[in-house]
Amino acid sequence: MGQPTYHITDEQGAPCSDAATRAVAAGGAESLSAMMESERTAYACRDYLRGGGDGDQRRPTKFKNKRCRDDPESSRARGVTAADRTKIVDWCYAIIDQCEYSRETVAVAMNVVDRFMCLPSSRDVLKDRTKYQLAAVTALYVANKLYEPVVLGSDGFSALSQGTYSVRDIEAMELRMLGALQWRLCPPTAIQISYQILALLEPRVRESLEKGTWDFVKDEAAFQTENSVRCERLSAASRPSTVAVASVLNSIELVSPREYELLIREIMPIFKAFEFDPPAVLLEAKERLRRLVEDNLSVQSSSSVVSESSIGTQDPPGHYY
């Protein structure tokens, strides 16, 4: 399929003459197209906690109006549960916040974990919570090395585990995960895709918005995508582009009625220009994310789950469970 074409026009529908604006939009469209191709192919994932064949990398998720909580029946008594994964994410955010790193590093780390867990060779990890926790610690270590200017070494992550995982444990798991994933470590994240969507939207609307509205929409979309990482049905079972659309739609619903009408009208051509999931899937993801954010008014609430950013101080040494 050819490159999607997104036409930027002025308020009367005439093409914009600003060459810089056209160039920015064209680059954004190309980047968005590449990310969406990548999420369907090399970086495809699935909901490994609730079944699905090894070849079923991406199916439109039927949410059935449920929140992101453990379903004992669907989990089929596996070692690792959705609640375990959420606790891992909360711990990762606590570490990242303490180190003043980007929160997107956690999204990358959990993408690495989720894709690794989809592989048949990782079934032993799925059945062992201690191994799963090691995989998450290792993935955060890998993402830290790739995306942060100041690197916390394997010895640092071993110290954060209070010695539960040695440097050798972390580095051995690193080699295992990198080999299994064929060194694919640059996934398209929901926050990246949401920013690409907003970059295409901005030239059409920013001058018509009240001061501060645009920055609010961007910040709220980022906050929503950060929350989505905590829910495996959004983070693993849904395409990042689906979560991105959900976060953007939820964000623009929080502005004034006049601004909402403008934003929703101008964003629709973008949604139509790319191969996003069907509207029903997008709307279900939107509602799931909205409820998730309502349940977690701030990701800072993770401090009630983890204390002093240490695995060992949160629970019995080395365990979340």
C-alpha positions as CSV (number, residue, x, y, z in Angstrom):
1,M,0.0,0.0,0.0
2,G,1.3,3.5,-0.9
3,Q,2.3,6.2,1.5
4,P,-0.8,7.8,3.1
5,T,-1.4,11.3,1.9
6,Y,-2.5,14.0,4.3
7,H,-3.4,17.3,2.8
8,I,-3.0,20.4,4.9
9,T,-5.4,23.2,4.1
10,D,-6.4,26.5,5.5
11,E,-9.7,27.3,7.2
12,Q,-11.4,27.5,3.8
13,G,-10.0,24.2,2.6
14,A,-7.4,25.7,0.3
15,P,-3.9,24.2,0.4
16,C,-1.5,25.9,2.8
17,S,1.3,27.8,1.0
18,D,3.7,27.6,4.0
19,A,6.4,25.3,2.8
20,A,7.7,24.7,6.3
21,T,4.3,23.6,7.5
22,R,3.9,21.2,4.6
23,A,7.3,19.8,5.2
24,V,6.6,19.2,8.9
25,A,3.3,17.5,8.1
26,A,4.9,15.4,5.4
27,G,7.6,14.2,7.7
28,G,5.1,13.5,10.4
29,A,2.9,11.4,8.1
30,E,5.9,9.4,6.9
31,S,7.1,8.8,10.5
32,L,3.6,7.8,11.6
33,S,3.2,5.4,8.6
34,A,6.6,3.8,9.5
35,M,5.6,3.4,13.1
36,M,2.3,1.8,12.3
37,E,4.0,-0.6,9.9
38,S,6.5,-1.5,12.5
39,E,3.9,-2.2,15.2
40,R,2.1,-4.6,12.9
41,T,5.3,-6.5,11.9
42,A,8.7,-6.5,13.7
43,Y,7.2,-5.2,17.0
44,A,3.9,-7.0,17.1
45,C,2.7,-8.3,20.4
46,R,-0.3,-10.0,22.0
47,D,-1.9,-10.6,25.4
48,Y,0.2,-13.4,26.6
49,L,-1.5,-13.4,30.0
50,R,-4.9,-14.3,28.5
51,G,-3.9,-16.8,25.9
52,G,-3.7,-16.6,22.1
53,G,-1.7,-18.9,19.9
54,D,2.0,-18.2,19.3
55,G,1.2,-17.1,15.8
56,D,-1.5,-14.8,16.8
57,Q,0.6,-11.6,17.1
58,R,-2.1,-9.0,16.8
59,R,-5.9,-9.4,16.9
60,P,-8.3,-6.5,17.5
61,T,-9.0,-6.7,21.2
62,K,-12.6,-7.3,22.4
63,F,-12.5,-5.6,25.8
64,K,-16.0,-6.6,27.0
65,N,-16.2,-3.5,29.1
66,K,-13.9,-4.8,31.8
67,R,-11.3,-2.9,33.8
68,C,-7.6,-3.9,33.8
69,R,-7.7,-6.3,36.6
70,D,-6.9,-10.0,37.1
71,D,-9.4,-12.5,35.7
72,P,-8.6,-15.7,37.7
73,E,-10.5,-17.8,35.2
74,S,-8.8,-16.4,32.1
75,S,-5.4,-16.4,33.7
76,R,-5.8,-20.2,34.1
77,A,-3.7,-20.3,37.2
78,R,-0.5,-19.2,35.5
79,G,2.5,-18.2,37.5
80,V,2.4,-14.5,36.4
81,T,-0.8,-12.5,36.5
82,A,-1.9,-9.1,35.3
83,A,-1.6,-7.8,38.8
84,D,2.0,-8.9,39.0
85,R,2.8,-7.1,35.8
86,T,1.1,-3.9,37.1
87,K,3.3,-4.0,40.3
88,I,6.4,-4.4,38.1
89,V,5.4,-1.4,36.1
90,D,4.8,0.7,39.2
91,W,8.2,-0.3,40.5
92,C,9.8,0.7,37.2
93,Y,8.1,4.1,37.3
94,A,9.4,4.6,40.9
95,I,12.9,3.9,39.8
96,I,12.7,6.1,36.7
97,D,11.2,9.0,38.7
98,Q,13.9,8.7,41.4
99,C,16.7,8.8,38.7
100,E,14.9,11.6,36.9
101,Y,14.8,9.6,33.7
102,S,12.1,9.8,30.9
103,R,9.0,7.8,31.7
104,E,8.9,6.6,28.1
105,T,11.9,4.4,29.1
106,V,9.4,2.3,31.1
107,A,7.2,1.9,28.0
108,V,10.1,0.7,26.0
109,A,11.2,-1.7,28.8
110,M,7.7,-3.2,29.1
111,N,7.4,-3.5,25.4
112,V,10.6,-5.6,25.5
113,V,9.2,-7.7,28.3
114,D,5.9,-8.2,26.6
115,R,7.3,-9.2,23.3
116,F,9.8,-11.5,25.0
117,M,6.9,-13.2,26.9
118,C,5.0,-13.9,23.6
119,L,7.7,-16.2,22.5
120,P,7.4,-20.0,23.0
121,S,11.0,-20.0,24.4
122,S,9.9,-17.8,27.3
123,R,7.2,-20.1,28.7
124,D,9.4,-20.9,31.7
125,V,9.6,-17.2,32.6
126,L,5.8,-16.9,32.4
127,K,5.4,-19.7,34.9
128,D,8.0,-18.3,37.3
129,R,7.3,-14.9,39.0
130,T,10.9,-14.6,40.1
131,K,12.2,-15.1,36.5
132,Y,9.5,-12.7,35.2
133,Q,10.7,-10.0,37.7
134,L,14.3,-10.6,36.6
135,A,13.2,-10.1,32.9
136,A,11.6,-6.8,33.8
137,V,14.6,-5.6,35.7
138,T,16.8,-6.6,32.8
139,A,14.5,-4.9,30.3
140,L,14.6,-1.6,32.3
141,Y,18.4,-1.9,32.4
142,V,18.5,-2.4,28.6
143,A,16.1,0.5,27.9
144,N,18.2,2.7,30.3
145,K,21.3,2.0,28.3
146,L,19.6,2.8,25.0
147,Y,17.6,5.8,25.9
148,E,19.0,7.7,28.8
149,P,22.1,10.0,28.9
150,V,23.2,8.7,32.2
151,V,23.4,4.9,32.4
152,L,22.8,2.9,35.6
153,G,24.9,-0.3,35.1
154,S,24.0,-3.9,35.8
155,D,25.7,-3.5,39.2
156,G,23.3,-0.7,40.0
157,F,20.2,-2.7,39.1
158,S,21.6,-5.6,41.1
159,A,21.9,-3.2,44.1
160,L,18.3,-2.1,43.6
161,S,17.2,-5.7,43.9
162,Q,19.2,-5.8,47.2
163,G,21.3,-8.6,45.7
164,T,18.3,-10.8,44.7
165,Y,19.7,-10.7,41.2
166,S,23.4,-10.7,40.6
167,V,25.2,-8.9,37.9
168,R,25.6,-12.3,36.2
169,D,21.9,-13.0,36.4
170,I,21.0,-9.7,34.8
171,E,23.6,-9.9,32.1
172,A,22.7,-13.5,31.3
173,M,19.0,-12.6,31.0
174,E,20.0,-9.6,28.8
175,L,21.7,-11.9,26.3
176,R,18.8,-14.3,26.3
177,M,16.2,-11.6,25.7
178,L,18.3,-9.8,23.0
179,G,18.8,-13.0,21.2
180,A,15.2,-14.0,21.4
181,L,14.0,-10.6,20.1
182,Q,16.7,-10.5,17.4
183,W,18.0,-7.2,18.9
184,R,14.8,-5.3,18.1
185,L,14.9,-2.7,20.8
186,C,13.4,0.4,19.2
187,P,9.6,-0.1,19.4
188,P,7.1,2.5,18.4
189,T,5.4,3.5,21.7
190,A,2.0,5.0,22.2
191,I,3.4,8.3,23.3
192,Q,5.5,8.6,20.2
193,I,2.6,7.9,18.0
194,S,0.3,10.2,19.9
195,Y,2.9,13.0,19.4
196,Q,3.0,12.2,15.6
197,I,-0.8,12.5,15.5
198,L,-0.7,15.8,17.3
199,A,2.1,17.1,15.1
200,L,-0.2,16.6,12.1
201,L,-3.1,18.2,13.9
202,E,-1.2,21.2,15.3
203,P,-0.9,23.4,12.1
204,R,-4.7,23.2,11.7
205,V,-5.8,24.2,15.1
206,R,-3.2,25.8,17.3
207,E,-3.9,29.4,16.3
208,S,-7.6,28.9,17.1
209,L,-7.1,27.5,20.6
210,E,-7.0,29.4,23.8
211,K,-3.5,30.0,25.3
212,G,-2.3,26.9,27.1
213,T,-4.9,24.5,25.5
214,W,-2.5,22.8,23.1
215,D,0.2,22.2,25.8
216,F,-2.5,20.8,28.0
217,V,-3.7,18.3,25.3
218,K,-0.1,17.1,24.7
219,D,0.6,16.7,28.4
220,E,-2.7,14.9,29.1
221,A,-2.1,12.6,26.2
222,A,1.4,11.7,27.6
223,F,-0.1,11.2,31.0
224,Q,-2.8,8.8,29.6
225,T,-0.2,6.8,27.7
226,E,1.9,6.5,30.8
227,N,-1.1,5.0,32.6
228,S,-1.8,2.6,29.7
229,V,1.5,0.8,30.3
230,R,0.1,-0.5,33.6
231,C,-2.6,-2.4,31.8
232,E,-1.6,-5.4,29.8
233,R,-4.8,-5.3,27.8
234,L,-3.8,-1.9,26.5
235,S,0.0,-2.2,26.5
236,A,0.4,-5.7,25.2
237,A,-2.9,-6.7,23.6
238,S,-3.5,-3.4,21.8
239,R,-1.5,-1.8,19.0
240,P,0.4,1.3,20.3
241,S,-1.5,3.4,17.7
242,T,-4.8,2.3,19.2
243,V,-3.7,3.5,22.6
244,A,-2.3,6.7,21.1
245,V,-5.7,7.4,19.5
246,A,-7.5,6.6,22.8
247,S,-5.2,9.0,24.7
248,V,-5.6,11.8,22.2
249,L,-9.4,11.5,22.1
250,N,-9.6,11.4,25.9
251,S,-7.4,14.4,26.2
252,I,-9.4,16.6,23.8
253,E,-12.6,15.7,25.6
254,L,-11.3,17.7,28.6
255,V,-11.1,21.1,26.8
256,S,-13.9,23.6,26.2
257,P,-16.9,22.6,24.0
258,R,-15.8,25.1,21.3
259,E,-12.3,23.8,21.2
260,Y,-13.4,20.2,21.4
261,E,-15.6,20.7,18.3
262,L,-12.6,22.2,16.4
263,L,-10.2,19.5,17.5
264,I,-12.5,16.6,16.7
265,R,-13.4,18.0,13.3
266,E,-9.8,18.5,12.3
267,I,-8.4,15.2,13.6
268,M,-10.8,13.0,11.7
269,P,-9.0,13.4,8.3
270,I,-5.8,12.1,10.1
271,F,-7.6,9.1,11.4
272,K,-9.0,8.4,7.9
273,A,-5.6,8.7,6.2
274,F,-4.0,5.9,8.1
275,E,-4.8,2.2,8.9
276,F,-5.8,2.5,12.5
277,D,-7.9,-0.2,14.1
278,P,-11.7,-0.1,13.4
279,P,-13.7,2.6,15.2
280,A,-15.3,0.1,17.5
281,V,-11.9,-1.1,18.8
282,L,-10.6,2.4,19.1
283,L,-13.7,3.5,21.2
284,E,-13.4,0.5,23.4
285,A,-9.8,1.2,24.1
286,K,-10.6,4.9,24.7
287,E,-13.2,3.9,27.4
288,R,-10.8,1.4,29.0
289,L,-8.1,4.0,29.2
290,R,-10.5,6.6,30.5
291,R,-11.6,4.2,33.3
292,L,-8.0,3.3,34.1
293,V,-6.9,6.9,34.4
294,E,-9.9,7.6,36.7
295,D,-8.8,4.7,38.9
296,N,-5.3,6.0,39.0
297,L,-5.6,9.7,39.2
298,S,-1.8,10.0,39.2
299,V,0.9,7.5,38.4
300,Q,2.5,8.9,41.5
301,S,0.1,6.7,43.4
302,S,2.7,4.0,42.7
303,S,4.4,5.2,45.8
304,S,1.7,3.5,47.8
305,V,2.8,0.2,46.2
306,V,6.5,0.6,46.3
307,S,8.5,2.4,48.9
308,E,12.1,3.6,48.8
309,S,12.4,2.3,45.2
310,S,13.7,-1.0,46.3
311,I,12.4,-4.4,45.4
312,G,13.5,-5.8,48.8
313,T,11.8,-3.2,50.9
314,Q,8.5,-3.5,49.1
315,D,8.0,-7.2,49.9
316,P,9.9,-10.1,51.2
317,P,13.4,-9.9,49.6
318,G,13.3,-9.9,45.9
319,H,9.6,-10.6,45.4
320,Y,6.5,-8.5,44.6
321,Y,4.2,-11.3,45.3
